[in-house]
Amino acid sequence: MKSIIIALFLLFSIGAFAQIKSGPMLGYSEMKEVLVWVQTEKPAQVHLQYWEKGDKTIHKTDPIQTSKANAYIARIIADEVSMGKRYEYEVWVNNKKMAFDYPLEFQTQELWQYRKDPPAFSFLFGTCNYVNEEATDRPGRPYGGADEVYAAMYAKKPDFMIWGGDNFYYREPDYTRTGMIHRNDHARSVKSIQPLLANVHHYAIWDDHDYGPNDSDRSFPLKNLSLEMFKMYWGNPNFVFPNEGVTGKFQWADVEFFMMDDRWNKAPNELNDPNKDYWGQKQMNWLLDALISSRASFKIIVNGGQVISPAKVFENMANYEGERNYLLKEIKNRNIPGVLFLSGDRHISNLNKLDRPGTYPLYDLTVSPMTAGKADAVKQDYNETLVPGTLVQERAFSKIEVSGPLKDRTLTMTLFNVKGEVLWTKALKSTELK
């Protein structure tokens, strides 16, 4: 008995001093629940206390035990919430309130359907986020930089953010479970990003560098381990194919987002076959079915690589012309309105517009990089789809705002530099995409 008491005392003593390693980070927001992600430094019990702004009625979540097996991560559901409200919250570790030098707030989505016009909202979009680590980086000039971008993004006060892939970069020593956890931990624990994580809801897809090595494809042998990491470290609301990649969908107000996986099924770049897999037929069928079923004002397809540009460079979908041609043909044949794309990967930013006879044009907003190295556009980027004045060859992020009445919504895309200064703006009407 004495030994048991001593053991319990030691366990409590060790855990009592546990602190937060990274987070909190807000995951998905729905009408009846919100996900909050927290990572501790050691085994600990974590819970939230939260209350509606202006109402001091305290709600308390059940405690979640973190452990080494789950990388000391707690995924906490706040389920005593009302629709369309903002909440303040606290993070408690081993019954001790954690202190932060910035506010902690989350929100629930509003029930507007059949009652009024949808609410206005805004979100950020960014890709290619490289966090330097001297021990594992390549020799020479650091590849990452400009982490002041996180403060600029936070200052825009968006409702949520979409991470469009290459959200961090695996390095050569990382291809074990231990290494992958380290890389995720290292990228997530950057001090300057914490206010953005804690107050903005986050959704994500992956691309090659946060899936595996450069240009990774379906042959990557650790793909299942990568998927385990993604599900541990991100807070998406669903996975359409639970054990086959990160494909998913979510809705915010009257806009639906189709989160695509361009790695899990992707054939090697080097395969000489115009009909080789990019998304793969199973994922393609799901997407087209989901699009035709959608009643959203805008149907935004989020993908790691560029879709609309015909440039057969790097890993643009144009290199997989069979699937690309089929996608474009079916969007037209099935009379699907309101489609546009968000993409990254290229380390340049631009807006591509594909004019289509007999129907509306398709747009693809590419935003890249946030903090990774910049690149130069290539000759093929200057093609007929490039919208003049939108090609940017510096680190950047985008804020997208949606507003107006249901029958005439406006989507405004603005590209910012790392200081939060406007580079260009483009507005689209939902009536233009029909």
C-alpha positions as CSV (number, residue, x, y, z in Angstrom):
1,M,0.0,0.0,0.0
2,K,2.8,2.4,0.9
3,S,4.5,1.8,-2.5
4,I,1.2,2.5,-4.3
5,I,0.8,5.8,-2.4
6,I,4.3,6.8,-3.2
7,A,3.9,5.9,-6.9
8,L,0.7,7.9,-7.1
9,F,2.3,10.8,-5.4
10,L,5.2,10.8,-7.8
11,L,2.9,10.6,-10.8
12,F,0.9,13.5,-9.5
13,S,4.0,15.5,-8.7
14,I,5.4,15.0,-12.2
15,G,2.1,15.8,-13.9
16,A,1.4,18.8,-11.7
17,F,4.1,20.8,-13.4
18,A,3.1,19.8,-16.9
19,Q,2.8,22.9,-19.2
20,I,1.4,23.5,-22.7
21,K,3.8,22.8,-25.5
22,S,1.7,24.2,-28.2
23,G,-1.8,25.4,-28.8
24,P,-4.5,25.8,-28.0
25,M,-5.6,25.6,-31.6
26,L,-9.1,25.8,-32.8
27,G,-10.3,23.0,-35.1
28,Y,-13.7,22.8,-36.8
29,S,-16.7,24.9,-35.8
30,E,-20.2,23.6,-36.2
31,M,-23.5,24.8,-34.8
32,K,-23.5,22.4,-31.8
33,E,-19.8,21.8,-31.1
34,V,-16.3,23.1,-31.5
35,L,-13.0,21.2,-31.5
36,V,-10.1,22.6,-29.5
37,W,-6.6,21.1,-29.8
38,V,-4.0,21.3,-27.0
39,Q,-0.5,19.7,-26.6
40,T,1.2,19.3,-23.3
41,E,4.9,18.8,-22.5
42,K,4.3,15.8,-20.3
43,P,1.4,13.4,-19.4
44,A,-1.4,15.5,-18.0
45,Q,-5.2,16.0,-17.7
46,V,-6.5,18.8,-19.8
47,H,-10.0,20.4,-19.8
48,L,-11.6,23.6,-20.9
49,Q,-13.8,26.1,-19.2
50,Y,-15.7,28.4,-21.5
51,W,-18.6,30.9,-21.4
52,E,-20.6,32.9,-23.9
53,K,-19.4,36.4,-24.2
54,G,-21.6,38.6,-22.0
55,D,-22.8,35.6,-20.0
56,K,-20.7,34.3,-17.2
57,T,-22.4,30.8,-17.0
58,I,-19.3,28.5,-17.0
59,H,-19.2,25.3,-19.0
60,K,-16.6,22.7,-18.3
61,T,-15.5,19.8,-20.5
62,D,-14.5,16.4,-19.3
63,P,-10.8,16.1,-18.7
64,I,-8.7,14.3,-21.3
65,Q,-5.5,12.5,-20.4
66,T,-2.5,13.1,-22.6
67,S,0.2,10.5,-23.0
68,K,3.3,9.8,-25.0
69,A,1.3,7.4,-27.3
70,N,-0.8,10.4,-28.6
71,A,2.1,12.8,-28.6
72,Y,0.6,14.4,-25.4
73,I,-2.3,15.8,-27.5
74,A,-5.8,16.5,-26.2
75,R,-8.6,16.9,-28.7
76,I,-11.4,18.5,-26.7
77,I,-15.0,18.9,-27.8
78,A,-16.9,21.9,-26.4
79,D,-20.5,20.7,-26.8
80,E,-22.5,22.9,-24.4
81,V,-22.7,25.7,-26.9
82,S,-25.5,27.6,-28.7
83,M,-25.7,28.5,-32.4
84,G,-24.1,31.6,-33.7
85,K,-22.3,32.7,-30.6
86,R,-18.8,33.7,-29.5
87,Y,-17.2,32.2,-26.5
88,E,-14.3,33.0,-24.3
89,Y,-12.4,30.0,-23.0
90,E,-9.6,28.9,-20.6
91,V,-7.3,25.9,-20.8
92,W,-6.7,24.0,-17.5
93,V,-3.9,21.5,-17.1
94,N,-4.0,19.3,-14.0
95,N,-6.6,21.6,-12.6
96,K,-4.4,24.6,-13.0
97,K,-5.4,27.5,-15.3
98,M,-2.9,28.2,-18.0
99,A,-1.9,31.8,-18.5
100,F,-1.7,33.5,-22.0
101,D,-0.8,37.0,-23.0
102,Y,-3.5,37.0,-25.7
103,P,-7.3,36.4,-25.7
104,L,-8.8,32.9,-26.2
105,E,-12.1,32.9,-28.1
106,F,-14.0,30.5,-30.4
107,Q,-17.3,30.7,-32.2
108,T,-20.1,28.5,-33.4
109,Q,-21.8,28.7,-36.7
110,E,-25.1,30.4,-37.2
111,L,-28.5,28.8,-38.1
112,W,-29.6,31.1,-41.0
113,Q,-31.2,28.7,-43.4
114,Y,-34.8,29.4,-44.3
115,R,-34.7,32.4,-41.9
116,K,-32.6,35.1,-43.4
117,D,-29.7,35.8,-45.7
118,P,-26.4,34.0,-44.8
119,P,-24.0,35.9,-42.6
120,A,-20.9,37.6,-44.0
121,F,-17.7,35.9,-43.1
122,S,-14.0,35.8,-44.0
123,F,-11.2,33.3,-44.1
124,L,-7.5,33.1,-44.7
125,F,-5.7,30.9,-47.2
126,G,-2.0,30.0,-47.2
127,T,0.4,27.3,-48.1
128,C,4.1,26.4,-48.0
129,N,5.0,27.1,-44.3
130,Y,8.6,26.2,-43.6
131,V,10.0,26.5,-40.1
132,N,13.8,26.5,-39.9
133,E,15.7,24.0,-37.7
134,E,19.4,24.3,-38.2
135,A,20.2,20.7,-37.2
136,T,18.1,19.2,-40.0
137,D,18.0,22.0,-42.6
138,R,20.2,21.9,-45.7
139,P,23.5,23.8,-45.4
140,G,23.6,27.4,-46.5
141,R,21.0,30.2,-46.4
142,P,17.9,29.2,-44.3
143,Y,15.0,28.2,-46.5
144,G,12.3,29.6,-44.2
145,G,11.7,33.1,-42.9
146,A,9.3,36.0,-42.5
147,D,7.4,34.6,-39.5
148,E,6.0,38.1,-39.0
149,V,3.4,36.9,-41.4
150,Y,1.5,35.1,-38.6
151,A,0.9,38.4,-36.7
152,A,-0.2,40.0,-40.0
153,M,-2.7,37.2,-40.6
154,Y,-4.0,37.3,-37.0
155,A,-4.6,41.1,-37.4
156,K,-7.0,40.4,-40.3
157,K,-9.5,38.9,-37.8
158,P,-10.8,36.1,-40.0
159,D,-13.4,33.5,-38.9
160,F,-11.2,30.6,-40.0
161,M,-8.2,29.6,-42.0
162,I,-7.6,26.9,-44.7
163,W,-4.1,25.5,-44.9
164,G,-3.6,24.4,-48.5
165,G,-0.7,21.9,-48.1
166,D,3.1,22.0,-47.4
167,N,1.9,23.2,-44.0
168,F,5.3,22.1,-42.7
169,Y,8.2,20.3,-44.4
170,Y,9.4,16.8,-43.5
171,R,13.3,16.4,-43.6
172,E,15.5,13.4,-44.2
173,P,15.7,12.3,-40.5
174,D,11.9,12.4,-40.1
175,Y,10.8,9.2,-41.7
176,T,9.9,7.3,-38.5
177,R,7.0,7.8,-36.2
178,T,9.4,9.5,-33.8
179,G,10.7,11.8,-36.5
180,M,7.3,12.7,-37.8
181,I,6.1,13.6,-34.4
182,H,9.1,15.8,-33.9
183,R,8.5,17.6,-37.2
184,N,4.9,18.3,-36.4
185,D,5.8,19.4,-32.9
186,H,8.5,21.7,-34.2
187,A,6.3,23.4,-36.7
188,R,3.2,23.7,-34.4
189,S,5.1,25.2,-31.4
190,V,6.4,28.4,-33.1
191,K,5.7,31.1,-30.5
192,S,4.6,33.8,-33.0
193,I,1.8,31.6,-34.5
194,Q,0.1,30.8,-31.2
195,P,-2.4,33.7,-31.1
196,L,-3.6,32.8,-34.7
197,L,-4.0,29.2,-33.7
198,A,-5.9,30.0,-30.5
199,N,-8.5,32.4,-32.0
200,V,-9.1,31.3,-35.6
201,H,-10.7,28.0,-36.6
202,H,-8.4,25.9,-38.8
203,Y,-8.9,23.4,-41.6
204,A,-6.2,21.7,-43.7
205,I,-5.2,19.5,-46.6
206,W,-1.7,18.2,-47.3
207,D,0.7,18.3,-50.2
208,D,3.9,16.5,-50.8
209,H,6.1,18.0,-48.1
210,D,3.7,17.4,-45.2
211,Y,2.8,14.0,-46.6
212,G,6.3,12.7,-47.3
213,P,9.4,13.6,-49.4
214,N,9.4,16.1,-52.3
215,D,7.0,15.0,-55.1
216,S,5.7,12.1,-53.1
217,D,3.1,9.9,-54.6
218,R,1.0,6.8,-53.8
219,S,4.1,4.7,-53.5
220,F,5.3,6.4,-50.4
221,P,5.6,3.5,-47.9
222,L,4.9,5.6,-44.8
223,K,1.6,7.1,-46.1
224,N,-0.5,5.4,-43.4
225,L,1.8,6.9,-40.7
226,S,1.5,10.3,-42.4
227,L,-2.3,10.0,-42.2
228,E,-2.1,9.1,-38.5
229,M,0.0,12.3,-37.9
230,F,-2.5,14.4,-39.9
231,K,-5.4,13.2,-37.9
232,M,-3.6,13.8,-34.6
233,Y,-2.4,17.3,-35.4
234,W,-5.3,18.8,-37.4
235,G,-9.0,19.3,-36.5
236,N,-10.9,18.7,-39.6
237,P,-14.6,17.7,-39.1
238,N,-14.5,14.6,-41.3
239,F,-12.7,12.2,-43.7
240,V,-14.6,10.9,-46.6
241,F,-12.4,7.9,-47.0
242,P,-11.3,7.2,-43.4
243,N,-8.2,5.1,-44.1
244,E,-7.4,6.5,-47.6
245,G,-6.1,10.1,-47.3
246,V,-7.4,13.4,-46.1
247,T,-10.3,14.1,-48.5
248,G,-13.2,15.9,-46.7
249,K,-15.8,18.6,-46.9
250,F,-17.1,21.3,-44.7
251,Q,-19.5,24.2,-44.9
252,W,-19.4,27.8,-43.6
253,A,-22.6,29.7,-44.0
254,D,-23.6,29.3,-47.7
255,V,-20.2,28.2,-49.0
256,E,-19.0,24.6,-49.2
257,F,-15.3,23.6,-49.3
258,F,-14.2,20.4,-50.9
259,M,-10.8,19.4,-49.4
260,M,-8.9,17.2,-51.9
261,D,-6.0,14.8,-51.5
262,D,-3.5,15.0,-54.4
263,R,-1.0,12.5,-52.9
264,W,-2.7,9.3,-51.7
265,N,-3.8,8.0,-55.1
266,K,-1.4,10.0,-57.3
267,A,0.7,8.1,-59.8
268,P,4.4,9.0,-60.1
269,N,5.2,12.1,-62.1
270,E,7.5,10.0,-64.3
271,L,4.8,7.6,-65.4
272,N,4.3,8.2,-69.1
273,D,0.6,7.8,-69.4
274,P,-1.8,10.7,-70.0
275,N,-4.6,8.9,-68.2
276,K,-2.6,8.2,-65.0
277,D,-4.2,8.9,-61.6
278,Y,-4.1,12.3,-60.0
279,W,-6.9,12.2,-57.5
280,G,-8.0,8.7,-58.7
281,Q,-11.4,7.7,-60.0
282,K,-12.9,7.0,-56.5
283,Q,-12.1,10.5,-55.3
284,M,-13.1,12.1,-58.6
285,N,-16.5,10.3,-58.5
286,W,-17.0,11.5,-54.9
287,L,-16.2,15.1,-55.8
288,L,-18.5,15.3,-58.8
289,D,-21.3,13.7,-56.8
290,A,-20.8,16.1,-54.0
291,L,-20.6,19.1,-56.3
292,I,-23.8,18.3,-58.1
293,S,-25.6,17.7,-54.8
294,S,-24.4,21.0,-53.4
295,R,-26.7,24.1,-53.2
296,A,-23.8,26.3,-52.0
297,S,-23.4,29.8,-53.5
298,F,-19.7,29.1,-54.0
299,K,-18.3,25.6,-54.3
300,I,-14.6,25.9,-53.5
301,I,-12.3,23.0,-54.3
302,V,-9.1,23.1,-52.3
303,N,-6.1,21.3,-53.8
304,G,-2.4,21.2,-53.2
305,G,-1.5,21.8,-56.9
306,Q,-2.8,24.1,-59.6
307,V,-5.8,22.9,-61.5
308,I,-6.8,25.5,-64.0
309,S,-3.4,26.5,-65.5
310,P,-2.6,24.5,-68.6
311,A,1.1,24.8,-67.8
312,K,2.6,21.3,-67.7
313,V,5.2,22.2,-65.2
314,F,6.2,20.8,-61.8
315,E,3.1,19.1,-60.3
316,N,0.3,21.0,-61.9
317,M,-2.8,18.9,-62.7
318,A,-2.1,19.7,-66.4
319,N,0.5,16.9,-66.3
320,Y,-2.3,14.5,-65.6
321,E,-4.3,15.6,-68.6
322,G,-6.8,12.7,-68.7
323,E,-8.2,13.5,-65.2
324,R,-8.0,17.3,-65.7
325,N,-9.9,17.1,-69.0
326,Y,-12.5,14.8,-67.5
327,L,-13.0,17.1,-64.5
328,L,-13.5,20.2,-66.6
329,K,-15.8,18.4,-69.0
330,E,-18.0,17.0,-66.3
331,I,-18.3,20.3,-64.4
332,K,-19.7,21.7,-67.7
333,N,-21.8,18.7,-68.7
334,R,-23.4,18.4,-65.3
335,N,-24.2,22.2,-65.2
336,I,-22.6,22.7,-61.8
337,P,-22.6,26.4,-60.9
338,G,-20.3,28.3,-58.5
339,V,-17.1,26.3,-58.8
340,L,-13.7,27.8,-58.1
341,F,-10.3,26.5,-56.9
342,L,-7.8,27.3,-54.2
343,S,-4.3,25.9,-54.7
344,G,-0.6,26.3,-53.6
345,D,2.6,24.4,-54.1
346,R,4.2,26.7,-56.7
347,H,6.0,29.2,-54.5
348,I,4.4,31.9,-56.6
349,S,0.9,33.4,-56.2
350,N,-1.4,34.2,-59.1
351,L,-5.0,34.0,-60.3
352,N,-5.8,31.8,-63.3
353,K,-9.1,32.2,-65.3
354,L,-10.3,29.6,-67.8
355,D,-12.9,31.0,-70.2
356,R,-15.3,28.2,-71.3
357,P,-17.6,28.7,-74.3
358,G,-21.2,28.4,-73.4
359,T,-20.7,28.7,-69.6
360,Y,-19.0,30.6,-66.9
361,P,-15.3,30.9,-66.4
362,L,-13.4,28.8,-63.8
363,Y,-10.9,30.6,-61.4
364,D,-8.0,29.1,-59.5
365,L,-6.4,31.3,-56.8
366,T,-2.8,30.1,-56.0
367,V,-1.2,31.4,-52.9
368,S,2.3,30.3,-52.1
369,P,4.6,30.6,-50.1
370,M,3.9,31.8,-46.6
371,T,7.3,31.4,-45.0
372,A,9.1,28.9,-47.3
373,G,11.5,30.0,-50.0
374,K,10.3,32.1,-52.9
375,A,10.6,30.9,-56.5
376,D,10.5,32.5,-60.0
377,A,7.6,32.0,-62.4
378,V,8.5,30.0,-65.5
379,K,7.7,30.8,-69.1
380,Q,4.7,28.5,-69.1
381,D,3.1,30.4,-66.3
382,Y,2.5,33.3,-68.7
383,N,-0.3,31.6,-70.5
384,E,-3.8,32.6,-71.6
385,T,-5.3,31.8,-68.2
386,L,-3.1,34.2,-66.2
387,V,-5.2,37.2,-64.9
388,P,-3.0,40.3,-65.6
389,G,-1.6,41.9,-62.5
390,T,-2.0,38.9,-60.2
391,L,1.4,37.2,-60.5
392,V,3.3,37.7,-57.3
393,Q,6.8,36.3,-56.6
394,E,7.1,37.0,-52.9
395,R,5.9,35.5,-49.6
396,A,2.1,36.1,-49.3
397,F,-1.2,35.1,-47.9
398,S,-4.8,35.7,-48.9
399,K,-7.9,36.8,-47.1
400,I,-11.2,35.9,-48.8
401,E,-14.5,37.6,-47.8
402,V,-18.0,36.5,-48.6
403,S,-20.9,38.9,-48.2
404,G,-24.2,40.1,-49.6
405,P,-27.7,38.6,-50.0
406,L,-28.2,34.9,-50.7
407,K,-29.1,35.5,-54.4
408,D,-26.3,37.9,-55.1
409,R,-23.2,36.9,-52.9
410,T,-19.9,38.6,-53.5
411,L,-16.6,36.8,-52.9
412,T,-13.6,39.1,-52.6
413,M,-10.1,37.8,-52.8
414,T,-7.2,39.9,-51.5
415,L,-3.6,39.0,-51.6
416,F,-1.3,40.4,-48.9
417,N,2.4,40.5,-48.4
418,V,4.0,39.3,-45.1
419,K,3.4,42.7,-43.5
420,G,-0.3,42.6,-44.3
421,E,-0.1,45.1,-47.1
422,V,-2.5,44.7,-50.1
423,L,-0.9,43.4,-53.3
424,W,-4.1,43.0,-55.3
425,T,-7.9,42.5,-54.9
426,K,-10.4,40.7,-57.1
427,A,-14.2,40.4,-56.5
428,L,-16.5,37.8,-58.0
429,K,-20.3,37.7,-57.9
430,S,-22.1,34.4,-57.4
431,T,-24.3,35.5,-60.4
432,E,-21.2,35.5,-62.6
433,L,-20.5,31.8,-61.9
434,K,-23.7,30.3,-63.3
